[in-house]
Amino acid sequence: MKYVELVIANNSDKTDRFYTYGCDFDDIKIGQKVFAPFNRGNKLKEAYVFGITDELQEEIKGLKYVESLDEDICLSDEAVKTCIWMKGRYACRYIDAINCFTPSGTVSKRGKKRIPLKDSQGEAQDIEALTKEQTDALGKIEPYIINRKHNIFLLHGVTGSGKTEVYMQVVSKCIDAGRTAIMLVPEISLTMQIVDRFIGRFGRDKIAVLHSKLSAGERYDEWVRIKNGEVKVVIGARSAVFAPLQNIGAIILDEEHEATYKSDKTPKYDTVEIAIKRVKTQNESGIVILGSATPSVVSYYRAKEGIYEKIELKNRYNEVLLPTAKVADMRDELREGNKSVLSKLLYNEMEECLESGSQVILFLNRRGYYTFVNCRECGYVMECPSCSISLTYHKSSDAAICHYCSYREKLPKVCPECKGKYIRHFGAGTERVEEEVNALFPQYETARFDIDAIKRKGEIERVLGNFKKGKTKILVGTQLVAKGLDFDNVGLVGVISADTSLNIPDYRSTERTFQLITQVAGRAGRGDKAGKVIIQTYTPEHYAIEAAAAHDYDKLYEMENSLRKVLRYPPYSDLIQVMITAENEEIAKSVADKFVDNIRKKLPEIDNDDIMQPQELSFFKQDGVRYQILIKSTQGRRNTVIAALANLKRGINDDGVQIGIDVNPYSLI
């Protein structure tokens, strides 16, 4: 007879603890998935073993017993330790962390494995001689793989510098050393490009793919292949960081600065932190590589402080210069009567580029046709009744749509408020840019690459395939076009409105603007000719615009770092967000005020200025009223603050109140 400590698969804070059960199975292991009776009705529930002992400290009245084992699913010791760490790090439930490591779906019927891309041959490629910078980079990384030592590298390489080849060389070194690797990308749309290259290099049988676009069955079978040690490399978006690989030699995060590496669902984990924790838990014998042309301010700070080891690739691998950038002041365009979405400079450069046989990418981080609908008589703006977010007009569906909850309605003929006739749509989205470009350049095929255009299965491959073949000459898109696309014939990139992300009320907005402009600019001139970039803006004097146009990351970093040091934003603190949601404003406000008072009592060492007053998020109406509390926690105090907040959260007895905790969130609105 053994006794086990179980985590019950029950989504409730009240049952988020270990439960002691008896167990008659001699082969029970830590991490094993089991089935055990729970609650008064003794209904069988899924559970996971987090502790095993031969004796009880004291007798338990009414002790229950494990009924059966799941032979297919058992978490590794490393996964169990990481789950325990995640609970304290992100104030989540044990089961929320466990669910990250376990597969959805079921065992395939007829015993036939469902393997995505099983017939893919990958992208044929000749391995060219490495540049001196690539060789030096590998020279710094390889000893850690061979000697099984731990390190974290920040690979800061300009766009087109050959970071992907460095990644593949690192993975090859891991395989040669009998180890495994995880390759992460920020977007599903980018996964296939990376997958094709890796399959072409290593073969399909050594690679597993994990991302949310797989069916539950495909995802389950890939998980089983990984768990059984049938593959050496896992490729995917952020959730692939939890792949059940053993003996991990390297976890690589391409475009490490991207917000998509921070989970916006419970548990609200940071992929970089999970990657570091996993390789350190495996006897500190693996490395993490964070690659980017525009590293996050936090990562660059850590490299400067010696927490990460910085490796730089300052030149493009083909020795072609970075694209030349010009700024178009849209205030001048407006004064001269140009109401087009394209400045005269951008139009002329497009004409020249297309006539030379090169392709064009136009970037605008706004979907739809018009970005809002407004009455010019009374100022009324169409908003979502659930979210209070302004609706975006989509011409293709002839409807105003909420980009948060997908609510839609037809445009009114008169203003609902004042009954005036002057209700119009304003602002430009990607649909409108596509239409205008089609009218200006009808002889060249144009395509749109945003979430609305690629909803159907296979659309991503079709759109990018046509552009790669040269059938499509102009590609209009949102931030999807800024992330890792690698096409040799792009001669010009146009940034339609550089101010879009600059005006978001978030302390990262300047950093984000620089990153987006620099990343999309990097799509130009990746072949044998230097490219051009036109940046359209109403604020050409802003340092983010100036730094992006000059490819000057250091200028951006120095400005941002000095501001954050004064304001005590990350990396000089951990910013903790507490979200309190209730049925009505009175309850939400009361709980929020009480929460702040209790924080100050429990954590008197935190300066009052670092505990911000509760702020109602007026746009939020989906399931009640929501208040936000922001807390700046000094470095080294995060775990203490999280523990105190978790205790306060458990002390709220009102079932109608929901409390969420997010550490260093990527959205503050």
RARA-V992615 format. One record per residue. N is the residue number from 1. RES is the residue in one small letter. PHI is phi as a letter, one per 40 degrees, with the letter a starting at -180 (999 if undefined). D_CENTER is the distance of its C-alpha to the mean C-alpha in whole Angstrom. Layout:
# RARA-V992615
N&RES&PHI&D_CENTER / N&RES&PHI&D_CENTER
This chain:
# RARA-V992615
1&m&999&46 / 2&k&b&42 / 3&y&b&40 / 4&v&b&37 / 5&e&c&34 / 6&l&b&32 / 7&v&c&28 / 8&i&c&29 / 9&a&c&26 / 10&n&b&27 / 11&n&c&25 / 12&s&a&27 / 13&d&c&27 / 14&k&c&30 / 15&t&b&30 / 16&d&c&27 / 17&r&a&30 / 18&f&c&32 / 19&y&b&35 / 20&t&c&38 / 21&y&b&39 / 22&g&c&42 / 23&c&a&41 / 24&d&c&44 / 25&f&c&41 / 26&d&c&42 / 27&d&c&39 / 28&i&c&37 / 29&k&b&34 / 30&i&c&31 / 31&g&g&28 / 32&q&c&30 / 33&k&c&29 / 34&v&b&32 / 35&f&b&34 / 36&a&a&36 / 37&p&c&38 / 38&f&a&36 / 39&n&g&38 / 40&r&c&41 / 41&g&c&41 / 42&n&f&40 / 43&k&c&38 / 44&l&c&36 / 45&k&b&32 / 46&e&c&30 / 47&a&a&29 / 48&y&b&28 / 49&v&c&31 / 50&f&b&30 / 51&g&a&33 / 52&i&b&37 / 53&t&a&40 / 54&d&c&44 / 55&e&b&45 / 56&l&c&44 / 57&q&c&45 / 58&e&a&47 / 59&e&c&48 / 60&i&b&45 / 61&k&c&47 / 62&g&g&46 / 63&l&d&44 / 64&k&b&42 / 65&y&b&41 / 66&v&c&39 / 67&e&c&40 / 68&s&a&38 / 69&l&b&35 / 70&d&c&32 / 71&e&c&33 / 72&d&c&30 / 73&i&b&27 / 74&c&a&28 / 75&l&c&25 / 76&s&c&26 / 77&d&d&27 / 78&e&c&24 / 79&a&c&22 / 80&v&c&24 / 81&k&c&24 / 82&t&c&20 / 83&c&c&20 / 84&i&c&23 / 85&w&c&21 / 86&m&c&18 / 87&k&d&20 / 88&g&c&22 / 89&r&c&18 / 90&y&b&17 / 91&a&f&20 / 92&c&b&19 / 93&r&c&21 / 94&y&d&22 / 95&i&c&22 / 96&d&c&18 / 97&a&c&18 / 98&i&d&20 / 99&n&c&18 / 100&c&c&15 / 101&f&c&18 / 102&t&b&20 / 103&p&c&20 / 104&s&c&21 / 105&g&g&23 / 106&t&b&27 / 107&v&c&29 / 108&s&c&30 / 109&k&c&33 / 110&r&g&36 / 111&g&g&34 / 112&k&b&33 / 113&k&c&29 / 114&r&c&27 / 115&i&b&25 / 116&p&c&23 / 117&l&g&24 / 118&k&c&27 / 119&d&c&29 / 120&s&c&27 / 121&q&c&28 / 122&g&g&25 / 123&e&c&26 / 124&a&c&29 / 125&q&a&29 / 126&d&c&31 / 127&i&c&30 / 128&e&c&32 / 129&a&c&33 / 130&l&c&30 / 131&t&c&30 / 132&k&d&32 / 133&e&c&28 / 134&q&c&27 / 135&t&c&30 / 136&d&c&30 / 137&a&c&26 / 138&l&c&27 / 139&g&c&30 / 140&k&c&28 / 141&i&c&25 / 142&e&d&28 / 143&p&d&30 / 144&y&c&28 / 145&i&c&27 / 146&i&c&31 / 147&n&c&32 / 148&r&f&29 / 149&k&b&28 / 150&h&c&25 / 151&n&a&23 / 152&i&b&20 / 153&f&b&20 / 154&l&b&18 / 155&l&c&19 / 156&h&c&19 / 157&g&b&20 / 158&v&d&21 / 159&t&d&20 / 160&g&g&22 / 161&s&c&23 / 162&g&g&22 / 163&k&c&19 / 164&t&c&19 / 165&e&c&23 / 166&v&c&22 / 167&y&d&19 / 168&m&c&22 / 169&q&c&25 / 170&v&c&23 / 171&v&c&22 / 172&s&c&26 / 173&k&c&27 / 174&c&c&26 / 175&i&c&27 / 176&d&c&31 / 177&a&c&30 / 178&g&g&30 / 179&r&b&26 / 180&t&b&23 / 181&a&a&20 / 182&i&b&16 / 183&m&b&14 / 184&l&b&10 / 185&v&b&9 / 186&p&c&5 / 187&e&b&7 / 188&i&d&10 / 189&s&c&13 / 190&l&c&12 / 191&t&d&13 / 192&m&c&17 / 193&q&c&18 / 194&i&c&17 / 195&v&d&18 / 196&d&d&21 / 197&r&c&22 / 198&f&c&22 / 199&i&c&24 / 200&g&c&26 / 201&r&c&26 / 202&f&b&26 / 203&g&g&27 / 204&r&c&26 / 205&d&c&28 / 206&k&c&26 / 207&i&b&22 / 208&a&b&20 / 209&v&b&17 / 210&l&b&15 / 211&h&a&12 / 212&s&c&13 / 213&k&c&15 / 214&l&c&18 / 215&s&c&20 / 216&a&d&21 / 217&g&c&24 / 218&e&c&22 / 219&r&c&19 / 220&y&c&22 / 221&d&c&24 / 222&e&c&22 / 223&w&c&21 / 224&v&c&25 / 225&r&d&25 / 226&i&c&23 / 227&k&c&25 / 228&n&c&28 / 229&g&g&27 / 230&e&c&28 / 231&v&b&25 / 232&k&b&24 / 233&v&b&21 / 234&v&b&17 / 235&i&b&15 / 236&g&i&12 / 237&a&c&8 / 238&r&d&7 / 239&s&c&10 / 240&a&c&12 / 241&v&c&12 / 242&f&c&15 / 243&a&d&17 / 244&p&c&20 / 245&l&c&22 / 246&q&b&24 / 247&n&f&25 / 248&i&c&22 / 249&g&c&23 / 250&a&a&20 / 251&i&b&16 / 252&i&b&14 / 253&l&b&11 / 254&d&c&11 / 255&e&f&10 / 256&e&c&9 / 257&h&c&9 / 258&e&c&6 / 259&a&c&4 / 260&t&c&1 / 261&y&c&3 / 262&k&b&5 / 263&s&c&7 / 264&d&b&8 / 265&k&b&11 / 266&t&c&14 / 267&p&c&14 / 268&k&c&11 / 269&y&c&10 / 270&d&b&9 / 271&t&d&8 / 272&v&c&11 / 273&e&c&13 / 274&i&c&13 / 275&a&d&14 / 276&i&c&17 / 277&k&c&18 / 278&r&c&19 / 279&v&c&20 / 280&k&c&22 / 281&t&c&23 / 282&q&c&25 / 283&n&f&28 / 284&e&f&25 / 285&s&b&26 / 286&g&b&23 / 287&i&b&21 / 288&v&b&17 / 289&i&b&16 / 290&l&b&14 / 291&g&b&14 / 292&s&a&14 / 293&a&c&16 / 294&t&b&15 / 295&p&d&14 / 296&s&c&13 / 297&v&d&16 / 298&v&c&16 / 299&s&c&15 / 300&y&c&18 / 301&y&c&20 / 302&r&c&20 / 303&a&c&21 / 304&k&c&24 / 305&e&c&25 / 306&g&g&25 / 307&i&c&23 / 308&y&b&21 / 309&e&c&23 / 310&k&c&22 / 311&i&b&23 / 312&e&b&24 / 313&l&b&24 / 314&k&c&26 / 315&n&b&27 / 316&r&c&26 / 317&y&c&27 / 318&n&c&30 / 319&e&g&31 / 320&v&c&30 / 321&l&c&30 / 322&l&c&27 / 323&p&c&27 / 324&t&c&29 / 325&a&b&28 / 326&k&b&30 / 327&v&b&29 / 328&a&b&31 / 329&d&c&32 / 330&m&c&32 / 331&r&c&34 / 332&d&c&37 / 333&e&c&36 / 334&l&c&36 / 335&r&c&40 / 336&e&c&41 / 337&g&g&40 / 338&n&c&37 / 339&k&b&35 / 340&s&c&33 / 341&v&c&30 / 342&l&b&31 / 343&s&c&32 / 344&k&c&36 / 345&l&c&34 / 346&l&c&31 / 347&y&d&34 / 348&n&c&36 / 349&e&c&33 / 350&m&c&32 / 351&e&d&36 / 352&e&c&36 / 353&c&c&33 / 354&l&c&34 / 355&e&c&38 / 356&s&c&37 / 357&g&g&35 / 358&s&c&32 / 359&q&b&29 / 360&v&b&27 / 361&i&b&23 / 362&l&b&23 / 363&f&b&20 / 364&l&a&19 / 365&n&c&16 / 366&r&a&18 / 367&r&c&19 / 368&g&g&22 / 369&y&c&26 / 370&y&b&26 / 371&t&c&24 / 372&f&a&26 / 373&v&b&30 / 374&n&b&32 / 375&c&c&36 / 376&r&c&38 / 377&e&c&41 / 378&c&b&39 / 379&g&g&36 / 380&y&d&34 / 381&v&b&31 / 382&m&c&30 / 383&e&b&27 / 384&c&c&26 / 385&p&c&28 / 386&s&c&25 / 387&c&b&23 / 388&s&f&25 / 389&i&c&22 / 390&s&c&24 / 391&l&c&24 / 392&t&b&24 / 393&y&c&26 / 394&h&b&26 / 395&k&c&29 / 396&s&c&28 / 397&s&b&29 / 398&d&f&31 / 399&a&a&29 / 400&a&c&27 / 401&i&b&24 / 402&c&c&21 / 403&h&c&18 / 404&y&c&17 / 405&c&b&19 / 406&s&g&21 / 407&y&d&24 / 408&r&a&27 / 409&e&a&30 / 410&k&c&33 / 411&l&c&34 / 412&p&c&37 / 413&k&c&40 / 414&v&b&41 / 415&c&c&39 / 416&p&c&39 / 417&e&c&39 / 418&c&b&42 / 419&k&g&43 / 420&g&c&43 / 421&k&c&43 / 422&y&c&40 / 423&i&b&37 / 424&r&b&35 / 425&h&c&31 / 426&f&b&30 / 427&g&g&27 / 428&a&b&26 / 429&g&b&23 / 430&t&c&22 / 431&e&c&25 / 432&r&c&27 / 433&v&c&26 / 434&e&d&27 / 435&e&c&30 / 436&e&c&31 / 437&v&c&31 / 438&n&c&32 / 439&a&c&35 / 440&l&c&36 / 441&f&b&35 / 442&p&c&36 / 443&q&c&37 / 444&y&b&34 / 445&e&c&31 / 446&t&b&28 / 447&a&b&25 / 448&r&b&22 / 449&f&b&19 / 450&d&a&16 / 451&i&d&15 / 452&d&c&19 / 453&a&c&20 / 454&i&b&19 / 455&k&c&19 / 456&r&c&22 / 457&k&c&21 / 458&g&g&22 / 459&e&c&21 / 460&i&d&18 / 461&e&c&21 / 462&r&c&24 / 463&v&c&22 / 464&l&c&21 / 465&g&c&24 / 466&n&c&27 / 467&f&c&25 / 468&k&c&25 / 469&k&c&29 / 470&g&g&30 / 471&k&c&31 / 472&t&c&28 / 473&k&c&29 / 474&i&b&27 / 475&l&b&23 / 476&v&b&22 / 477&g&a&18 / 478&t&c&15 / 479&q&c&12 / 480&l&d&12 / 481&v&c&15 / 482&a&c&14 / 483&k&b&12 / 484&g&g&14 / 485&l&c&17 / 486&d&b&20 / 487&f&b&23 / 488&d&c&27 / 489&n&c&28 / 490&v&c&26 / 491&g&c&29 / 492&l&a&27 / 493&v&b&24 / 494&g&b&25 / 495&v&c&22 / 496&i&c&24 / 497&s&a&23 / 498&a&c&21 / 499&d&c&22 / 500&t&d&20 / 501&s&c&17 / 502&l&c&19 / 503&n&c&21 / 504&i&c&18 / 505&p&c&19 / 506&d&a&17 / 507&y&c&18 / 508&r&c&15 / 509&s&c&16 / 510&t&c&18 / 511&e&d&16 / 512&r&c&13 / 513&t&c&16 / 514&f&d&17 / 515&q&c&14 / 516&l&c&14 / 517&i&c&18 / 518&t&c&18 / 519&q&c&16 / 520&v&c&17 / 521&a&c&21 / 522&g&c&20 / 523&r&c&20 / 524&a&c&24 / 525&g&g&27 / 526&r&c&25 / 527&g&c&29 / 528&d&c&32 / 529&k&b&32 / 530&a&c&31 / 531&g&b&28 / 532&k&b&29 / 533&v&b&26 / 534&i&b&27 / 535&i&b&25 / 536&q&c&27 / 537&t&a&27 / 538&y&c&29 / 539&t&b&28 / 540&p&c&29 / 541&e&c&30 / 542&h&c&27 / 543&y&c&26 / 544&a&c&22 / 545&i&c&24 / 546&e&c&27 / 547&a&c&24 / 548&a&c&22 / 549&a&c&25 / 550&a&c&27 / 551&h&f&24 / 552&d&b&25 / 553&y&c&22 / 554&d&c&24 / 555&k&c&25 / 556&l&c&22 / 557&y&c&21 / 558&e&c&25 / 559&m&c&25 / 560&e&c&22 / 561&n&c&22 / 562&s&c&26 / 563&l&c&25 / 564&r&c&22 / 565&k&c&25 / 566&v&c&28 / 567&l&c&25 / 568&r&f&24 / 569&y&c&20 / 570&p&d&18 / 571&p&c&19 / 572&y&c&22 / 573&s&a&21 / 574&d&b&19 / 575&l&c&18 / 576&i&b&18 / 577&q&b&18 / 578&v&b&20 / 579&m&b&20 / 580&i&b&24 / 581&t&b&24 / 582&a&a&28 / 583&e&c&30 / 584&n&b&32 / 585&e&c&32 / 586&e&c&35 / 587&i&c&33 / 588&a&d&30 / 589&k&c&31 / 590&s&c&34 / 591&v&c&31 / 592&a&c&29 / 593&d&c&32 / 594&k&c&33 / 595&f&c&30 / 596&v&c&30 / 597&d&d&34 / 598&n&c&33 / 599&i&c&30 / 600&r&c&33 / 601&k&c&35 / 602&k&c&33 / 603&l&b&32 / 604&p&c&34 / 605&e&c&33 / 606&i&c&30 / 607&d&d&32 / 608&n&d&32 / 609&d&c&30 / 610&d&c&27 / 611&i&b&27 / 612&m&c&27 / 613&q&c&29 / 614&p&d&27 / 615&q&b&26 / 616&e&c&26 / 617&l&c&23 / 618&s&c&25 / 619&f&c&23 / 620&f&c&22 / 621&k&b&25 / 622&q&c&23 / 623&d&a&25 / 624&g&h&27 / 625&v&b&27 / 626&r&b&24 / 627&y&b&24 / 628&q&b&22 / 629&i&b&23 / 630&l&b&22 / 631&i&b&23 / 632&k&c&23 / 633&s&b&23 / 634&t&c&25 / 635&q&d&24 / 636&g&g&25 / 637&r&b&26 / 638&r&d&22 / 639&n&c&23 / 640&t&c&27 / 641&v&c&25 / 642&i&c&23 / 643&a&c&26 / 644&a&c&28 / 645&l&c&25 / 646&a&c&25 / 647&n&c&29 / 648&l&c&29 / 649&k&c&27 / 650&r&c&29 / 651&g&c&32 / 652&i&c&31 / 653&n&c&34 / 654&d&c&33 / 655&d&c&31 / 656&g&c&31 / 657&v&b&28 / 658&q&b&24 / 659&i&b&23 / 660&g&b&19 / 661&i&b&18 / 662&d&b&15 / 663&v&c&15 / 664&n&f&13 / 665&p&c&11 / 666&y&c&9 / 667&s&a&12 / 668&l&b&15 / 669&i&b&17
